[in-house]
Amino acid sequence: MVYYRQFPGIWRALTEAALRKGDVVIATARNPKSLAGLVETYRDRIYPLALDVSDKSAVSQAVEEAKSRYGCLDVNRIID
């Protein structure tokens, strides 16, 4: 999961690097519409989720949704 916050340029660059490598990325943002360009380019390898990390129940829900969709999460690659 990648969450865009204080330094969106850095997170976007990391996300794009992972996608170019062939990884599947669950990208979270307060406004997932901000990820539209990545979704258009990488289609089925990026899954955008709305998330406000200050809302603990929303964080739990996002993790559960990601696990439900992909079966598991690669904990070594969760950023932030």
Secondary structure, 3 states (H helix, E strand, C coil): CEECCCCHHHHHHHHHHHHHHCCCEEEEECCHHHHHHHHHHHHHHEEEEECCCCCHHHHHHHHHHHHHHHCCCCHHHCCC
